[in-house]
Amino acid sequence: MNNYETMFVFSTAKGEESVAALTEKFSALIAKNGTLDKCEPFGANGGVRTLAYEINDETTGAYILMNYAGEASLPAEIDRVAKITDGVLRVLTIRK
């Protein structure tokens, strides 16, 4: 099992409920396939920040940081699910 850190940028266009639902979705995916150590908003205001450039015509995004342990295939599965999920603007995973 390897340790990973994933940063998500979720759309804030549909409100805080949408961000909470996406956070829960990816937390459940990680908990199902590994062990979730930490899941928290990155920064103040619940992680909501102004983006440096527009992504899909949006100027703000909610940054969520997740630390977890899992098999080598878990980050690829998270990336696959993130690409087909509405409301996910960006995702970046690193191995610690």
Backbone as numpy.savetxt, mean C-alpha at the origin, in Angstrom:
# Nx Ny Nz CAx CAy CAz Cx Cy Cz
11.96 -17.27 5.09 11.11 -16.08 5.09 12.00 -14.84 5.09
11.65 -13.91 4.24 12.37 -12.64 4.12 11.52 -11.52 4.70
12.20 -10.44 5.11 11.50 -9.25 5.60 11.38 -8.25 4.47
10.18 -7.66 4.33 9.89 -6.71 3.26 9.25 -5.46 3.82
9.35 -4.39 3.03 8.68 -3.13 3.33 8.02 -2.66 2.04
6.73 -2.40 2.10 5.99 -1.95 0.93 5.33 -0.61 1.23
5.51 0.32 0.29 4.87 1.63 0.38 3.79 1.69 -0.69
2.57 1.94 -0.26 1.44 2.10 -1.17 1.08 3.57 -1.25
0.64 4.02 -2.42 0.04 5.33 -2.58 -1.36 5.08 -3.11
-2.36 5.34 -2.25 -3.75 5.11 -2.60 -4.42 6.42 -2.99
-5.40 6.33 -3.87 -6.19 7.47 -4.29 -7.05 7.96 -3.13
-7.16 9.28 -3.01 -8.01 9.87 -1.99 -9.30 10.44 -2.59
-9.54 10.18 -3.87 -10.69 10.76 -4.56 -12.02 10.26 -4.01
-12.06 9.02 -3.54 -13.31 8.44 -3.03 -13.44 8.52 -1.51
-12.52 9.21 -0.87 -12.63 9.45 0.56 -11.81 8.49 1.41
-11.89 8.73 2.72 -11.13 7.95 3.68 -11.58 6.50 3.76
-12.87 6.25 3.49 -13.39 4.88 3.54 -12.71 4.01 2.48
-12.46 4.58 1.32 -11.79 3.86 0.24 -10.36 3.52 0.63
-9.67 4.46 1.25 -8.30 4.22 1.70 -8.28 3.13 2.77
-9.22 3.19 3.70 -9.30 2.17 4.75 -9.60 0.79 4.17
-10.47 0.73 3.17 -10.81 -0.54 2.54 -9.61 -1.13 1.80
-8.86 -0.30 1.10 -7.68 -0.78 0.40 -6.60 -1.23 1.37
-6.44 -0.48 2.46 -5.47 -0.87 3.49 -5.84 -2.23 4.08
-7.11 -2.43 4.37 -7.57 -3.71 4.92 -7.38 -4.84 3.91
-7.64 -4.57 2.65 -7.49 -5.59 1.61 -6.06 -6.09 1.53
-5.10 -5.17 1.48 -3.71 -5.58 1.36 -3.15 -6.12 2.67
-3.65 -5.64 3.82 -3.26 -6.22 5.10 -3.71 -7.68 5.20
-4.92 -7.96 4.73 -5.44 -9.32 4.76 -4.65 -10.23 3.81
-4.27 -9.70 2.65 -3.48 -10.48 1.70 -2.13 -10.85 2.29
-1.50 -9.90 2.96 -0.20 -10.17 3.58 -0.35 -11.14 4.75
-1.37 -10.94 5.59 -1.57 -11.82 6.75 -1.88 -13.25 6.31
-2.54 -13.40 5.16 -2.88 -14.73 4.65 -1.63 -15.47 4.18
-0.66 -14.75 3.61 0.51 -15.38 3.01 1.80 -15.14 3.77
1.75 -14.43 4.87 2.95 -14.13 5.66 2.54 -13.59 7.01
3.43 -12.83 7.62 3.12 -12.21 8.92 3.31 -10.70 8.80
2.25 -9.97 9.08 2.26 -8.52 9.02 2.79 -7.98 10.34
3.90 -7.23 10.27 4.51 -6.67 11.48 3.94 -5.29 11.81
3.85 -4.44 10.77 3.41 -3.07 11.02 2.69 -2.55 9.79
1.59 -1.84 10.03 0.84 -1.19 8.95 0.40 0.17 9.49
0.93 1.23 8.89 0.61 2.57 9.40 0.70 3.60 8.29
-0.03 4.70 8.46 0.09 5.81 7.49 1.49 6.41 7.60
2.03 6.83 6.49 3.37 7.41 6.46 3.24 8.92 6.50
3.54 9.50 7.65 3.47 10.95 7.81 2.22 11.40 8.54
2.04 12.71 8.56 0.90 13.31 9.26 -0.36 13.24 8.41
-1.47 13.64 8.99 -2.78 13.71 8.30 -3.21 12.37 7.73
-2.92 11.29 8.43 -3.32 9.98 7.95 -2.56 9.55 6.72
-1.39 10.11 6.50 -0.57 9.76 5.35 -0.94 10.50 4.08
-1.91 11.42 4.14 -2.34 12.15 2.94 -1.33 13.26 2.64
-0.81 13.23 1.42 0.18 14.22 1.00 -0.12 14.70 -0.41
0.40 15.85 -0.73 0.33 16.35 -2.09 1.40 15.64 -2.91
1.02 15.13 -4.07 1.95 14.41 -4.93 2.88 15.39 -5.64
4.08 14.97 -5.95 5.04 15.81 -6.66 4.59 16.08 -8.08
3.85 15.13 -8.66 3.29 15.29 -9.99 1.97 14.55 -10.03
1.10 14.91 -10.96 -0.21 14.28 -11.05 -0.09 12.83 -11.51
-0.86 11.97 -10.87 -0.97 10.57 -11.28 -2.45 10.33 -11.53
-2.79 9.97 -12.75 -4.19 9.76 -13.14 -5.06 10.97 -12.80
-4.56 12.16 -13.06 -5.24 13.43 -12.81 -5.54 13.67 -11.33
-4.79 13.08 -10.43 -4.96 13.30 -8.99 -3.73 14.00 -8.44
-3.97 14.92 -7.51 -2.87 15.70 -6.94 -2.53 15.31 -5.51
-3.37 14.49 -4.86 -3.09 14.03 -3.50 -3.18 12.52 -3.45
-2.47 11.94 -2.48 -2.51 10.50 -2.29 -2.27 10.15 -0.84
-2.75 8.99 -0.43 -2.56 8.50 0.94 -1.42 7.48 0.93
-0.36 7.77 1.67 0.80 6.91 1.74 0.63 5.94 2.92
0.70 4.64 2.63 0.57 3.61 3.66 1.82 2.74 3.61
2.46 2.54 4.77 3.67 1.75 4.88 3.36 0.44 5.60
3.78 -0.68 4.99 3.57 -2.00 5.60 4.89 -2.74 5.68
5.21 -3.24 6.88 6.37 -4.10 7.10 5.87 -5.50 7.38
6.47 -6.49 6.73 5.99 -7.86 6.88 7.09 -8.85 6.54
6.84 -10.10 6.86 7.74 -11.21 6.53 6.95 -12.21 5.70
7.60 -12.77 4.70 6.91 -13.73 3.86 7.87 -14.42 2.90
7.33 -15.32 2.12 8.10 -16.03 1.11 8.48 -15.08 -0.02
9.40 -15.50 -0.86 9.89 -14.66 -1.95 8.81 -14.35 -2.98
7.77 -15.16 -3.06 6.70 -14.94 -4.03 5.67 -13.91 -3.57
5.67 -13.54 -2.30 4.66 -12.62 -1.77 4.73 -11.22 -2.37
5.89 -10.59 -2.51 5.92 -9.25 -3.13 5.40 -9.25 -4.56
5.66 -10.30 -5.31 5.16 -10.38 -6.68 3.64 -10.48 -6.69
3.07 -11.21 -5.74 1.61 -11.33 -5.64 0.98 -10.00 -5.24
1.60 -9.28 -4.32 1.11 -7.96 -3.92 1.15 -7.01 -5.11
2.22 -7.03 -5.86 2.35 -6.18 -7.04 1.29 -6.52 -8.09
1.04 -7.81 -8.30 0.04 -8.25 -9.27 -1.35 -7.76 -8.88
-1.70 -7.93 -7.61 -3.02 -7.51 -7.13 -3.15 -5.98 -7.17
-2.07 -5.27 -6.85 -2.10 -3.81 -6.86 -2.33 -3.27 -8.27
-1.78 -3.94 -9.27 -1.93 -3.46 -10.65 -3.36 -3.58 -11.16
-4.13 -4.52 -10.61 -5.51 -4.71 -11.09 -6.55 -4.13 -10.14
-6.11 -3.43 -9.10 -7.02 -2.85 -8.11 -7.20 -1.36 -8.37
-8.45 -0.94 -8.50 -8.74 0.49 -8.66 -8.41 1.21 -7.36
-7.84 2.38 -7.47 -7.53 3.19 -6.29 -6.08 3.10 -5.86
-5.30 2.19 -6.44 -3.88 2.10 -6.13 -3.13 2.90 -7.18
-2.48 3.97 -6.74 -1.74 4.82 -7.67 -0.33 4.30 -7.90
0.37 3.92 -6.84 1.74 3.41 -6.93 1.98 2.41 -5.80
2.93 1.51 -6.05 3.36 0.57 -5.02 4.86 0.29 -5.22
5.60 0.23 -4.13 7.03 -0.04 -4.18 7.37 -0.98 -3.02
8.06 -2.07 -3.34 8.45 -3.04 -2.32 9.95 -3.19 -2.32
10.54 -3.21 -1.12 11.96 -3.49 -0.97 12.15 -4.62 0.03
13.24 -5.36 -0.14 13.60 -6.39 0.83 14.56 -5.77 1.82
14.27 -5.92 3.10 15.10 -5.32 4.13 16.30 -6.19 4.42
